[in-house]
Amino acid sequence: MGLRGKLIAHVEVKCGGELFHDHFNSKPHHIPNISDKINSFEIHEGELGTVGCLVSWKFNFGYFKELYKELTATLDVQENGTIWTIEYEKQNEDIPEPLTLLGRAIDTIKDIDSHHHNK
C-alpha cells in the first residue's frame, strides 16, 4: 500500500441536497448542535457562504495531524445524496487508512438527515 490514498462514500438522504448545502455552506456552526460526532466548529479563512471559506470541526476522537501529512475531506452535495471524498497522505506505512474519520463523516450526514426528517 502507498502512503497516499482516497476514500469515497455516497450517502443517500431524505431531506434533499439543498438542506445539506445550506448547512455546510452558511450554517456549519449548527452542526455540532445536531450531531454528537462533532465537538466544535471554527472559521479559519473567509466568511461563511463565500467561495474559499475554510472551516474545521473538532471530532470526539483522534489526533489526525500526528498520523497524516495531509488530509482533506470534501463534501459534494447532490439532490438526493452526499458524497464524501477524503484524500490523505500517511506519515508512514504503519498508519491505517482514515476509515474511522470517513465513518464519522457518514454518521454526521445521517444525524443531520434524521434531525430534519423527523421534525
C-alpha positions as CSV (number, residue, x, y, z in Angstrom):
1,M,0.0,0.0,0.0
2,G,1.2,3.5,-0.7
3,L,1.2,6.5,1.6
4,R,-1.3,8.4,-0.4
5,G,-4.9,7.4,-0.8
6,K,-8.5,8.4,-1.4
7,L,-11.7,7.2,0.3
8,I,-15.2,7.9,-1.2
9,A,-18.6,7.3,0.3
10,H,-22.1,8.1,-1.1
11,V,-24.8,8.6,1.5
12,E,-28.5,8.8,0.4
13,V,-30.5,11.5,2.2
14,K,-34.3,12.0,2.6
15,C,-34.2,15.8,3.2
16,G,-32.7,16.7,-0.1
17,G,-29.3,18.2,-1.1
18,E,-30.4,21.8,-0.7
19,L,-30.7,21.4,3.1
20,F,-27.2,20.0,3.3
21,H,-25.8,22.7,1.1
22,D,-27.3,25.3,3.4
23,H,-25.9,23.6,6.5
24,F,-22.3,23.2,5.2
25,N,-22.3,26.5,3.3
26,S,-23.8,29.0,5.6
27,K,-24.8,27.3,8.9
28,P,-21.9,24.9,9.7
29,H,-21.9,26.3,13.3
30,H,-25.2,24.5,13.8
31,I,-23.8,21.0,13.0
32,P,-22.2,20.4,16.5
33,N,-25.7,21.0,18.0
34,I,-27.2,18.4,15.7
35,S,-24.5,15.7,15.7
36,D,-22.7,14.4,18.8
37,K,-19.8,13.3,16.5
38,I,-18.5,16.9,16.3
39,N,-17.4,18.9,19.3
40,S,-16.9,22.4,17.8
41,F,-16.6,24.5,14.7
42,E,-14.0,27.1,13.7
43,I,-13.6,29.5,10.7
44,H,-10.0,29.7,9.5
45,E,-10.4,31.9,6.4
46,G,-13.0,33.9,4.7
47,E,-16.7,34.4,5.5
48,L,-19.5,31.8,5.7
49,G,-21.3,31.3,2.5
50,T,-18.5,32.6,0.3
51,V,-16.2,30.7,-2.0
52,G,-12.9,29.8,-0.4
53,C,-14.2,29.9,3.2
54,L,-12.1,27.4,5.2
55,V,-13.7,25.8,8.2
56,S,-12.9,22.9,10.5
57,W,-14.8,20.8,13.0
58,K,-13.3,19.0,16.0
59,F,-14.3,15.4,16.4
60,N,-14.6,13.5,19.6
61,F,-11.5,11.4,18.9
62,G,-8.1,11.1,17.3
63,Y,-5.0,13.1,16.5
64,F,-5.1,13.2,12.7
65,K,-2.3,15.8,12.5
66,E,0.1,13.3,14.0
67,L,-0.9,10.5,11.7
68,Y,-1.3,12.2,8.3
69,K,0.9,14.7,6.5
70,E,-2.1,15.8,4.5
71,L,-5.8,15.1,5.0
72,T,-8.6,16.8,3.0
73,A,-12.3,16.0,3.3
74,T,-14.6,17.3,0.5
75,L,-18.4,17.1,0.6
76,D,-20.3,17.0,-2.7
77,V,-24.0,17.7,-2.2
78,Q,-26.4,16.3,-4.7
79,E,-30.2,16.3,-5.0
80,N,-30.8,13.1,-3.0
81,G,-27.4,12.3,-1.6
82,T,-24.0,13.4,-0.5
83,I,-20.5,12.2,-1.5
84,W,-17.7,12.4,1.0
85,T,-14.2,12.2,-0.5
86,I,-11.2,12.0,1.9
87,E,-7.7,12.4,0.3
88,Y,-4.8,11.7,2.6
89,E,-1.1,11.1,2.9
90,K,0.0,8.9,5.8
91,Q,3.1,9.7,7.8
92,N,4.3,6.1,7.3
93,E,3.2,2.7,6.1
94,D,2.1,1.7,9.7
95,I,-0.6,4.3,9.8
96,P,-4.1,3.0,9.0
97,E,-6.4,4.5,6.3
98,P,-8.7,7.1,7.9
99,L,-11.7,4.8,7.8
100,T,-12.8,6.0,11.3
101,L,-12.9,9.6,10.0
102,L,-15.0,8.5,7.0
103,G,-17.4,6.7,9.3
104,R,-17.8,9.8,11.5
105,A,-18.4,11.9,8.4
106,I,-21.1,9.5,7.2
107,D,-22.7,9.4,10.7
108,T,-22.8,13.2,10.8
109,I,-24.7,13.3,7.5
110,K,-27.1,10.7,8.9
111,D,-27.6,12.7,12.1
112,I,-28.4,15.9,10.1
113,D,-30.8,14.0,7.9
114,S,-32.6,12.4,10.8
115,H,-32.7,15.7,12.7
116,H,-34.6,17.4,9.9
117,H,-36.5,14.4,8.5
118,N,-38.0,13.6,12.0
119,K,-39.3,17.2,12.6
